[in-house]
Amino acid sequence: MDIALPKQVAYIIQQLEQRGFEAFAVGGCVRDTLLGREPEDWDITTSATPQEVKAIFPRTIDTGIQHGTVTVMADRVGYEVTTYRIDGEYEDGRHPSQVEFTRSLKMDLERRDFTINAMAYNDSAGLVDEFDGMGDLERRIIRCVGDAGQRFDEDALRMLRAVRFSGQLGFAIAEETEAAIRERACHLEKISAERIRVELTKLMVSPGSWQLRAGYETGMTKVFLPELDAMMACPQETPHHIYNVGEHSLKSVGYVNSFFSPNALQAIKALPEETRKWIGREVEQLDSKKYRIILAMTMLLHDVGKPEARQLDEEGIVHFHGHPEAGAQKARKILRRLTFDNDTVELVCRLIRWHDYRFQHDIRSMRRAVSKIGRDIMELLFLVQYGDILAQNPAMLEEKCRRIDTGRRIYGQIQAERQPLTIKELAVDGRDLIREGMKPGPEMGRMLERLLDLVLEEPEANQKESLLRAVRRYLSQPEE
C-alpha cells in the first residue's frame, strides 16, 4: 500500500536513510491518510539518535531532546523527528520514569496507545503494521496495543483519548479496552486539568461529540466533570423536553457542530431552508476553531444550573427558574478548573446567561435587549438558541424556530440601520456634558444612561444638538 508523503517528509526520511538509518512517518498521520483524511501534522520516527539527527540537518530545534525529539526545519516548517524508544516504568500514571533509545521499530511501536496509531510508513518498506492497525481501521475499532490495562496504567489520559478518537472517527471502543477503562477511570485524578482540557475540547468539536456519554458511562466524567453526572441524573418532566438534562445538552452540542458541516446542516430538515442558509452564512464568517470550541462548550454547559434549580409544581410539571444565571456562575468555575483561557470563559458564560432569553417581537424591545446582552454576541446567541431547540421536544420545534427567526430578522434590521445601542455610540460624550456645565462623576454617568434610554426609544434622536437639548432640559428640572 502506497501513501503519498509530503515532499519535505519524504526528503527528511531520504536524508536519514542515505546515512544508514531507518526512518518512517508514524502515528496519526499514517492513520488519517489511510482513512482519506488530511493529517494535521506529520511525525517521523527514526533509528538515529537526536545527536545523529542534528548532525544531518542544518536547522533543528531541541523541542524534546530528553525524550528523543528534535524538530527539523524544512522550508520554514517544523517536523518532529523522534528516535525509536522504549519507555521505562510509569510511576505516576503520567510520565515514564526514564526513556531508553532503541534501534528496533517494533519496540517503538508497541509502546504506543492504540493499534490504529501504531503504524509506520516509508516508500521503501511500505506500511509497517505489527499490531493489525489496518484491520482495526477496517473494523472501525479503537483497541489498545497489547494489554489495555498496561497501556492505561502507563498514561491514564489514554482512556479519555480512546473516547476522543471514538468521537472523531466514529469508531467503537473494543470491549476489552472499555472494560479496562471502567476499572481504572479513577486514575484520571493523576492527570493535569490542562491535558484533560485538550482531549475534551477535541472531542467536543468532533462529529461524534455525543461520545462523551461513554466518558460518563465508564466513570471518567465523575473525575473531571462531575457536573455532567448530575445533569445525566436530572430528568425534565416538562412538555418542552424529551431528554434528561445531560442527554439534551450532549445532543445540542452535536447539532451546533453540524452547523459547521454544510452536508450535516442541510440534513437538518426540521429547520426552514432560510434558517439553514442564515446559519451557513454565519458560521462561514467565524474563526471556526475558536468559535467552535466556544459554541460547543456553551452547549455542553448551558443547562448545568438546572439540577440545583429544579422545582416541581403542584401539577407535576418541572421548572428550572433562574438556571441560566446559576449555570453561568457554575460554568465559570468549571471552565477555570479545566484551564480554559479567559476570553473563552467570558464568552461562554455570557452566552449561557442569555441562552434562554425570550425576545419580544417589536423593535424597541429588541433594541433594549441587545443593549443589555451585547451586540458582539448576538449572532452566536442565535446559533446557541437554534442548537438548544433542536435538542428539545420536536413537537414544539416549528413554533420555537419561528420565534427565533423573527427576533433574528428584527435584529438584522437594527444592524442594517446601524441603530445605536450603547453609550459609546451616542452622538455626545463626557466632554460635551462638561461643556454644558456638568462635572465628571456619577451624575454624568447617570445622564449618559438617560440619553441612551432616550435613543433606545427613538434612534433618530441620536443627533448632537438634539441630545444636548435633552441634557439642558434634564438639568433644568428641579431635583425630586
C-alpha positions as CSV (number, residue, x, y, z in Angstrom):
1,M,0.0,0.0,0.0
2,D,1.4,3.4,-1.1
3,I,1.0,6.6,0.8
4,A,1.8,10.0,-0.9
5,L,4.2,11.5,1.6
6,P,4.5,15.3,1.6
7,K,7.6,16.5,-0.2
8,Q,9.5,17.6,2.9
9,V,8.6,14.5,4.9
10,A,9.9,12.3,2.1
11,Y,13.1,14.5,2.0
12,I,13.8,14.1,5.7
13,I,13.2,10.3,5.5
14,Q,15.5,10.0,2.5
15,Q,18.3,12.0,4.1
16,L,18.2,9.7,7.2
17,E,18.1,6.6,5.0
18,Q,21.0,7.7,2.9
19,R,23.1,7.8,6.0
20,G,22.2,4.3,7.0
21,F,19.4,5.0,9.4
22,E,15.8,3.9,9.3
23,A,13.0,6.5,9.2
24,F,9.2,6.4,8.9
25,A,6.2,8.6,9.0
26,V,4.3,7.3,12.1
27,G,1.2,7.5,14.1
28,G,-1.8,9.8,13.4
29,C,-0.6,11.0,10.0
30,V,-0.5,7.4,8.7
31,R,-3.9,6.6,10.3
32,D,-5.5,9.7,8.8
33,T,-4.0,9.2,5.4
34,L,-5.3,5.6,5.3
35,L,-8.8,6.9,6.2
36,G,-8.7,9.5,3.5
37,R,-8.4,12.4,6.0
38,E,-6.0,15.3,5.8
39,P,-3.4,14.9,8.6
40,E,-2.9,17.9,10.9
41,D,0.8,17.2,11.1
42,W,3.4,14.6,10.1
43,D,5.6,12.9,12.7
44,I,8.7,11.0,11.8
45,T,10.3,8.2,13.8
46,T,13.9,7.0,13.2
47,S,16.7,4.7,14.5
48,A,19.0,7.7,14.6
49,T,19.7,9.3,17.9
50,P,18.9,13.0,18.5
51,Q,22.5,14.0,18.1
52,E,22.8,12.0,14.8
53,V,19.6,13.7,13.5
54,K,21.1,17.1,14.5
55,A,24.3,16.3,12.6
56,I,22.4,15.6,9.4
57,F,20.1,18.6,9.1
58,P,21.3,22.3,9.1
59,R,18.4,23.7,11.0
60,T,17.0,21.9,14.0
61,I,15.3,22.8,17.3
62,D,15.7,20.8,20.6
63,T,12.0,20.6,21.3
64,G,12.0,17.5,23.4
65,I,15.5,16.1,23.2
66,Q,15.4,14.4,26.6
67,H,12.6,12.2,25.1
68,G,14.3,11.8,21.8
69,T,12.5,14.5,19.8
70,V,14.2,17.0,17.5
71,T,12.3,19.4,15.3
72,V,13.8,19.5,11.8
73,M,13.1,22.7,9.9
74,A,12.4,22.3,6.2
75,D,11.0,25.2,4.1
76,R,10.2,27.1,7.3
77,V,8.0,24.2,8.5
78,G,8.9,22.2,11.5
79,Y,8.7,18.3,11.5
80,E,9.2,16.4,14.7
81,V,11.7,13.6,14.3
82,T,11.8,11.2,17.3
83,T,14.2,8.4,18.0
84,Y,12.9,4.9,18.4
85,R,12.4,4.5,22.2
86,I,11.3,2.2,25.0
87,D,9.6,3.9,27.9
88,G,10.6,2.9,31.4
89,E,8.1,2.4,34.3
90,Y,5.3,4.9,34.6
91,E,5.4,5.5,38.3
92,D,2.9,8.4,38.4
93,G,0.5,7.2,35.7
94,R,1.5,10.1,33.5
95,H,5.2,10.1,32.6
96,P,7.8,7.3,32.1
97,S,10.5,7.4,34.8
98,Q,13.1,7.1,32.0
99,V,13.4,6.8,28.3
100,E,15.7,4.3,26.6
101,F,16.6,4.6,22.9
102,T,16.4,1.5,20.7
103,R,17.2,0.6,17.1
104,S,14.0,-1.5,16.8
105,L,11.0,0.0,15.1
106,K,8.7,-2.8,16.5
107,M,9.7,-2.0,20.1
108,D,8.9,1.7,19.5
109,L,5.5,0.9,18.0
110,E,4.5,-1.5,20.8
111,R,4.7,1.3,23.4
112,R,2.0,3.4,21.6
113,D,-1.6,3.7,22.8
114,F,-3.9,2.2,20.1
115,T,-3.3,-0.1,17.1
116,I,-4.5,2.5,14.6
117,N,-1.8,4.9,15.9
118,A,0.9,2.3,15.8
119,M,1.5,2.0,12.1
120,A,4.5,3.4,10.2
121,Y,5.3,4.0,6.6
122,N,8.1,4.9,4.2
123,D,8.4,4.5,0.4
124,S,11.0,1.7,0.6
125,A,9.4,-0.5,3.3
126,G,5.8,0.4,2.7
127,L,3.3,0.1,5.5
128,V,4.6,-1.4,8.7
129,D,1.6,-2.7,10.8
130,E,2.8,-5.0,13.6
131,F,-0.5,-5.0,15.6
132,D,-3.2,-5.1,12.9
133,G,-4.0,-1.4,13.0
134,M,-5.2,-1.7,9.4
135,G,-7.6,-4.4,10.4
136,D,-9.0,-2.2,13.2
137,L,-9.4,0.7,10.8
138,E,-11.5,-1.6,8.6
139,R,-13.4,-2.9,11.6
140,R,-13.8,0.7,12.9
141,I,-12.5,-0.2,16.4
142,I,-10.4,1.6,19.0
143,R,-8.2,-1.1,20.5
144,C,-5.1,-0.8,22.7
145,V,-1.7,-2.1,21.6
146,G,-1.2,-5.2,23.7
147,D,-2.7,-5.2,27.2
148,A,-5.2,-2.4,27.6
149,G,-4.7,-2.2,31.4
150,Q,-1.0,-1.8,31.0
151,R,-1.4,1.0,28.4
152,F,-3.8,2.9,30.7
153,D,-1.6,2.3,33.7
154,E,1.3,3.9,31.8
155,D,-0.8,7.0,31.0
156,A,-4.3,7.4,32.3
157,L,-5.1,10.1,29.8
158,R,-5.2,7.4,27.1
159,M,-8.6,6.4,28.5
160,L,-10.1,9.8,27.5
161,R,-8.1,9.7,24.2
162,A,-10.0,6.4,23.4
163,V,-13.3,8.2,23.8
164,R,-12.0,11.2,21.8
165,F,-10.8,9.0,18.9
166,S,-14.1,7.2,19.0
167,G,-15.9,10.5,18.6
168,Q,-13.6,11.9,15.9
169,L,-13.6,8.8,13.8
170,G,-17.0,7.3,14.5
171,F,-15.3,4.1,15.8
172,A,-16.5,1.8,18.6
173,I,-14.3,1.1,21.6
174,A,-13.2,-2.6,21.8
175,E,-14.8,-4.5,24.7
176,E,-11.5,-5.3,26.5
177,T,-10.4,-1.7,26.1
178,E,-13.6,-0.3,27.5
179,A,-13.5,-2.8,30.4
180,A,-10.0,-1.6,31.3
181,I,-11.3,2.0,31.3
182,R,-14.1,1.1,33.7
183,E,-11.6,-0.5,36.1
184,R,-9.2,2.5,36.0
185,A,-11.4,5.6,35.4
186,C,-10.5,7.0,38.8
187,H,-6.8,7.1,37.7
188,L,-7.7,10.3,35.7
189,E,-7.2,12.1,39.0
190,K,-3.5,11.9,38.3
191,I,-3.8,13.8,35.0
192,S,-3.5,17.6,34.9
193,A,-6.5,19.7,34.0
194,E,-4.7,21.1,31.0
195,R,-4.2,17.7,29.4
196,I,-7.8,16.8,30.1
197,R,-9.0,20.0,28.6
198,V,-7.1,19.4,25.3
199,E,-8.7,15.9,24.9
200,L,-12.2,17.1,26.0
201,T,-12.0,20.1,23.6
202,K,-11.1,17.9,20.6
203,L,-14.0,15.5,21.4
204,M,-16.5,18.4,21.9
205,V,-15.8,19.8,18.4
206,S,-15.8,16.3,16.7
207,P,-18.7,14.8,14.7
208,G,-19.2,12.3,17.5
209,S,-19.2,14.7,20.4
210,W,-22.0,12.7,21.9
211,Q,-19.4,10.0,22.7
212,L,-18.7,12.0,25.9
213,R,-21.6,9.8,27.1
214,A,-19.1,6.9,27.1
215,G,-17.0,9.0,29.4
216,Y,-19.9,9.2,31.7
217,E,-20.8,5.5,31.5
218,T,-17.3,4.4,32.2
219,G,-16.9,6.7,35.2
220,M,-14.4,9.2,33.8
221,T,-16.6,12.3,33.9
222,K,-17.1,11.6,37.6
223,V,-13.4,12.6,38.0
224,F,-13.1,15.7,35.7
225,L,-16.7,16.8,35.1
226,P,-18.9,15.6,37.9
227,E,-21.4,18.2,36.9
228,L,-22.3,16.2,33.8
229,D,-23.1,13.2,36.0
230,A,-25.6,15.4,37.9
231,M,-27.1,16.5,34.6
232,M,-27.4,12.9,33.4
233,A,-29.4,12.2,36.6
234,C,-31.7,15.1,36.2
235,P,-35.0,14.4,34.4
236,Q,-37.1,17.1,32.8
237,E,-40.8,16.4,33.3
238,T,-41.8,19.3,31.1
239,P,-43.6,19.5,27.7
240,H,-40.6,21.3,26.3
241,H,-38.2,18.3,26.7
242,I,-38.0,14.6,25.9
243,Y,-34.5,14.0,27.3
244,N,-32.8,14.4,30.7
245,V,-30.6,17.5,31.1
246,G,-27.4,15.7,30.2
247,E,-28.7,13.9,27.1
248,H,-30.3,17.2,25.9
249,S,-27.0,19.0,26.4
250,L,-25.0,16.4,24.5
251,K,-27.5,16.4,21.6
252,S,-27.4,20.2,21.5
253,V,-23.5,20.0,21.1
254,G,-24.0,17.7,18.2
255,Y,-26.5,20.0,16.5
256,V,-24.2,23.0,16.8
257,N,-21.3,21.1,15.5
258,S,-23.4,20.1,12.5
259,F,-23.8,23.8,11.7
260,F,-20.1,23.8,10.6
261,S,-20.6,21.0,8.1
262,P,-22.6,22.0,5.0
263,N,-23.8,18.5,4.4
264,A,-24.8,17.9,8.0
265,L,-26.5,21.3,8.2
266,Q,-28.5,20.6,5.1
267,A,-29.6,17.3,6.6
268,I,-31.4,19.1,9.5
269,K,-34.7,19.3,7.6
270,A,-36.5,20.3,10.7
271,L,-35.2,23.9,10.2
272,P,-36.6,26.0,7.4
273,E,-34.3,26.4,4.4
274,E,-34.0,30.2,5.0
275,T,-32.8,29.5,8.6
276,R,-30.3,26.9,7.4
277,K,-28.9,29.4,4.9
278,W,-28.5,32.1,7.6
279,I,-26.7,29.6,9.8
280,G,-24.4,28.6,7.0
281,R,-23.5,32.2,6.2
282,E,-22.8,33.0,9.9
283,V,-20.5,30.0,10.5
284,E,-18.5,30.8,7.4
285,Q,-17.6,34.2,8.9
286,L,-16.5,32.7,12.2
287,D,-12.9,31.7,13.2
288,S,-14.1,28.1,13.1
289,K,-11.5,26.7,15.6
290,K,-12.0,29.3,18.3
291,Y,-15.8,29.7,18.0
292,R,-16.5,26.0,17.5
293,I,-14.9,25.5,20.9
294,I,-16.9,28.4,22.4
295,L,-20.2,27.2,21.0
296,A,-19.5,23.5,21.9
297,M,-18.7,24.3,25.5
298,T,-21.7,26.6,25.7
299,M,-24.0,23.9,24.6
300,L,-22.4,21.3,26.9
301,L,-22.8,23.6,29.9
302,H,-25.8,25.8,29.0
303,D,-28.1,23.9,31.4
304,V,-25.5,23.0,34.0
305,G,-27.5,25.1,36.5
306,K,-30.7,23.0,36.1
307,P,-30.0,20.2,38.7
308,E,-29.9,22.7,41.6
309,A,-32.6,24.9,40.2
310,R,-35.1,22.0,39.6
311,Q,-38.5,22.6,41.2
312,L,-41.8,20.6,40.8
313,D,-45.1,22.5,40.8
314,E,-48.5,21.3,42.1
315,E,-49.4,19.9,38.7
316,G,-46.3,17.7,38.5
317,I,-44.5,19.9,35.9
318,V,-40.8,20.7,36.5
319,H,-39.5,24.3,36.4
320,F,-35.9,25.5,36.4
321,H,-36.3,29.1,37.3
322,G,-33.0,31.1,37.4
323,H,-31.0,28.3,35.9
324,P,-29.3,30.5,33.2
325,E,-27.6,32.8,35.8
326,A,-26.8,29.9,38.1
327,G,-25.4,28.0,35.1
328,A,-23.2,30.9,34.1
329,Q,-21.7,31.0,37.6
330,K,-21.2,27.3,37.7
331,A,-19.7,27.2,34.2
332,R,-17.2,29.8,35.1
333,K,-15.8,27.6,37.9
334,I,-15.8,24.5,35.6
335,L,-14.0,26.3,32.7
336,R,-11.4,27.8,35.0
337,R,-10.9,24.4,36.7
338,L,-10.2,23.0,33.2
339,T,-7.8,25.8,32.4
340,F,-9.7,27.4,29.5
341,D,-8.4,30.9,28.5
342,N,-10.1,34.0,29.9
343,D,-11.7,35.0,26.6
344,T,-13.4,31.6,26.2
345,V,-14.6,31.6,29.8
346,E,-16.2,35.1,29.4
347,L,-17.9,34.4,26.1
348,V,-19.2,31.0,27.2
349,C,-20.6,32.4,30.4
350,R,-22.3,35.3,28.7
351,L,-23.9,33.0,26.2
352,I,-25.1,30.7,29.0
353,R,-26.5,33.6,30.9
354,W,-28.7,34.7,28.0
355,H,-29.3,31.4,26.2
356,D,-32.9,31.2,27.4
357,Y,-33.8,34.8,26.8
358,R,-37.2,35.3,25.1
359,F,-37.0,38.2,22.7
360,Q,-40.1,40.4,22.3
361,H,-41.1,40.9,18.7
362,D,-41.0,44.7,18.5
363,I,-38.0,46.7,17.5
364,R,-37.9,48.9,20.7
365,S,-37.8,45.8,22.9
366,M,-35.2,44.2,20.7
367,R,-33.0,47.3,20.9
368,R,-33.2,47.2,24.7
369,A,-32.5,43.5,24.8
370,V,-29.4,43.8,22.5
371,S,-28.1,46.8,24.5
372,K,-28.3,44.6,27.6
373,I,-26.9,41.4,26.1
374,G,-24.3,42.9,23.9
375,R,-24.2,43.3,20.2
376,D,-21.0,41.4,20.0
377,I,-22.5,38.0,20.9
378,M,-25.9,38.2,19.2
379,E,-25.1,36.0,16.2
380,L,-23.5,33.5,18.5
381,L,-26.6,33.6,20.8
382,F,-28.9,32.9,17.9
383,L,-26.8,29.9,17.0
384,V,-27.0,28.7,20.6
385,Q,-30.7,29.1,20.7
386,Y,-31.2,27.1,17.4
387,G,-29.0,24.3,18.8
388,D,-30.9,24.3,22.0
389,I,-34.4,24.0,20.5
390,L,-33.3,21.3,18.1
391,A,-32.4,19.1,21.1
392,Q,-35.8,19.7,22.8
393,N,-39.3,18.3,22.1
394,P,-39.6,18.2,18.2
395,A,-43.3,18.8,18.5
396,M,-42.6,22.4,19.6
397,L,-39.7,23.0,17.2
398,E,-41.6,24.8,14.5
399,E,-43.1,27.3,16.8
400,K,-39.8,28.0,18.7
401,C,-37.9,28.3,15.4
402,R,-40.3,30.8,14.1
403,R,-39.9,32.9,17.3
404,I,-36.1,32.9,17.0
405,D,-36.3,33.6,13.3
406,T,-38.5,36.7,14.0
407,G,-36.1,38.0,16.6
408,R,-33.2,37.4,14.3
409,R,-34.8,39.4,11.5
410,I,-35.6,42.3,13.8
411,Y,-32.0,42.3,15.0
412,G,-30.9,42.3,11.3
413,Q,-32.9,45.5,10.8
414,I,-31.2,47.1,13.7
415,Q,-27.9,46.2,12.3
416,A,-28.7,47.3,8.8
417,E,-29.8,50.7,10.0
418,R,-26.8,50.9,12.4
419,Q,-29.1,51.9,15.3
420,P,-27.1,53.0,18.4
421,L,-27.3,50.6,21.4
422,T,-24.5,51.7,23.7
423,I,-23.3,54.8,25.5
424,K,-20.2,54.7,23.2
425,E,-22.5,55.1,20.2
426,L,-24.2,58.3,21.4
427,A,-23.6,61.5,19.4
428,V,-22.3,63.1,22.6
429,D,-19.8,62.2,25.2
430,G,-18.5,63.3,28.6
431,R,-16.6,66.2,27.1
432,D,-19.8,67.6,25.7
433,L,-21.5,67.3,29.0
434,I,-18.7,69.1,30.7
435,R,-19.2,72.0,28.3
436,E,-22.8,72.1,29.4
437,G,-21.6,72.6,32.9
438,M,-21.6,69.1,34.3
439,K,-18.8,67.8,36.5
440,P,-17.2,64.4,36.0
441,G,-18.6,61.8,38.3
442,P,-21.6,59.5,39.0
443,E,-24.1,62.2,37.9
444,M,-22.5,62.4,34.5
445,G,-22.8,58.6,34.1
446,R,-26.5,58.8,35.0
447,M,-27.0,61.5,32.4
448,L,-25.4,59.4,29.7
449,E,-27.7,56.5,30.8
450,R,-30.7,58.7,30.4
451,L,-29.6,59.8,27.0
452,L,-29.1,56.2,26.0
453,D,-32.6,55.4,27.2
454,L,-33.9,58.1,25.1
455,V,-32.1,56.9,22.0
456,L,-33.1,53.3,22.5
457,E,-36.7,54.5,22.3
458,E,-36.1,56.9,19.4
459,P,-32.8,56.2,17.4
460,E,-33.4,59.2,15.3
461,A,-32.8,61.3,18.5
462,N,-29.1,60.4,18.3
463,Q,-28.1,63.8,17.0
464,K,-25.7,66.0,18.9
465,E,-27.9,69.1,19.1
466,S,-31.0,67.0,20.0
467,L,-29.2,65.2,22.8
468,L,-27.7,68.5,24.2
469,R,-31.2,70.0,24.3
470,A,-32.3,66.9,26.2
471,V,-29.3,67.5,28.6
472,R,-30.3,71.1,29.2
473,R,-33.9,70.0,29.8
474,Y,-32.9,67.4,32.3
475,L,-30.5,69.8,34.1
476,S,-33.3,72.5,34.3
477,Q,-35.7,70.1,36.0
478,P,-35.8,70.5,39.8
479,E,-34.4,67.6,41.8
480,E,-37.0,65.4,43.3
